[in-house]
Amino acid sequence: MKNRTKAIHLDYQRQDPYGALNMPVYNTAAYEFENTDVMADSFCGRNDLPDYSRVTNPTVTYYERKVKSITGAENVFAFSSGMAAISGVLLSLASAGKNIVTSNHLFGNTWLLITKSLGRFGVESRLCDLTDSAETASWIDASTCCVYVEIISNPLMEVADLKALADVAHKAGIPLVADTTMIPFTEFSARELGVDIEIVSSTKYISGGGTSIGGLVIDYGVEGFAGTMKEVLLNFGAYMTPQVAYMQTLGLENLDVRYKAQCATAQEIAERLRTLPQVVSVNYLGLEDNPYHDLSVSQFGHTFGAMLTFDLESEQACYDFLNRLRLVFRATNLFDNRTLAIHPYSTIFGTLTKEERARLDINPASIRLSIGLEDADDIFDDLKQAIQG
Ligand SMILES: *Cc1c(COP(=O)(O)O)cnc(C)c1O
């Protein structure tokens, strides 16, 4: 079966008594057992019956199994947010005295998690240029617990060579962890590129329509990882809720069609924005002269996602543009059905110091767009009137 079919067809763990076509939402905290033997087996992991919904819930399990069926992973863990999934992975791999080799070009909260929150627990962050695998290798030592990369960094859209990074990590006997939020796992195989642990903010493409917050950890079989991950999931208590799993299962079913439509519109908008004299530059991987275009094609295929950024002449021009929008929403989030625009410098990265923002290469004159499912002409007309004032 192709991914588009797998996203829809998967048997439930148990036949629904009414033959319901959609997985029921099990809104329950706990479960009753036939007798004490079955109960003890459940609590000690000797059968797969749920005991408590912080640990397992049939609706969430169904969602995890669908992701597993598409990715071919050994294990999939669903979390209450993308950040919970990232924290879960790093809390499983790292400990005091260990270090994480990564980059300054990271999603804002991930950068803060690694450099600040985990730093308080004695985990060191080593920030290097992940597009240079030799430099990356030079930062790894016996205390490095993983190499952490975003497949397309947000918002700079930098792309690292994943096979080269995987070689560097594997030579050192450590996993390559990749945040793949920017290109859905229905489009490319992270495992084939050497990724050992894939993390997705399912809030984005999968939820569709921005209905809910969620995160996924997709484990391709790192030794000892699943046991520690399960422990962290239970003890930190950030498991996904059944309502979210239900909404995101529906999102997963139509992800592929939405994604392809959004990518086609993003390509068109990127090309048309370039024709406006007020636009200083447009950053989109689908533009052939983008420095990461060819690497992106070789790793992810011929779709480039629905996020793009463009630069205007000044920070003030960005505020004027945003305040003039009529159709496009001034909002964060990515890959909603609606087109969204944001000024990352004053919002997502707004609490960082000027120096920190400079270190992260966050440009004060840059706008981030997430292209939705509206008609391309309507989106462009609104952007154009807001840019031209
Ligand atoms: C949104 C996002 C996250 C965080 O996910 P949440 O679901 O908001 O917690 C992590 N990484 C990337 C690349 C993101 O875009």
The ligand as an SDF file (V2000), in Angstrom:
LIG
                    3D

 15 15  0  0  0  0  0  0  0  0999 V2000
    6.1470   24.1340   16.1650 C   0  0  0  0  0  0  0  0  0  0  0  0
    7.4520   23.4590   16.1330 C   0  0  0  0  0  0  0  0  0  0  0  0
    7.9280   22.7730   17.2550 C   0  0  0  0  0  0  0  0  0  0  0  0
    7.1750   22.7350   18.5780 C   0  0  0  0  0  0  0  0  0  0  0  0
    5.9680   22.0670   18.4650 O   0  0  0  0  0  0  0  0  0  0  0  0
    4.6900   22.3770   19.4230 P   0  0  0  0  0  0  0  0  0  0  0  0
    3.7020   21.3880   18.9380 O   0  0  0  0  0  0  0  0  0  0  0  0
    4.3230   23.8010   19.1830 O   0  0  0  0  0  0  0  0  0  0  0  0
    5.1340   22.1390   20.8190 O   0  0  0  0  0  0  0  0  0  0  0  0
    9.1410   22.1200   17.1500 C   0  0  0  0  0  0  0  0  0  0  0  0
    9.8490   22.1510   16.0130 N   0  0  0  0  0  0  0  0  0  0  0  0
    9.4300   22.8000   14.9070 C   0  0  0  0  0  0  0  0  0  0  0  0
   10.2680   22.7710   13.6760 C   0  0  0  0  0  0  0  0  0  0  0  0
    8.2220   23.4800   14.9280 C   0  0  0  0  0  0  0  0  0  0  0  0
    7.8120   24.1350   13.8340 O   0  0  0  0  0  0  0  0  0  0  0  0
  1  2  1  0
  2  3  1  0
  2 14  2  0
  3  4  1  0
  3 10  2  0
  4  5  1  0
  5  6  1  0
  6  7  2  0
  6  8  1  0
  6  9  1  0
 10 11  1  0
 11 12  2  0
 12 13  1  0
 12 14  1  0
 14 15  1  0
M  END
$$$$
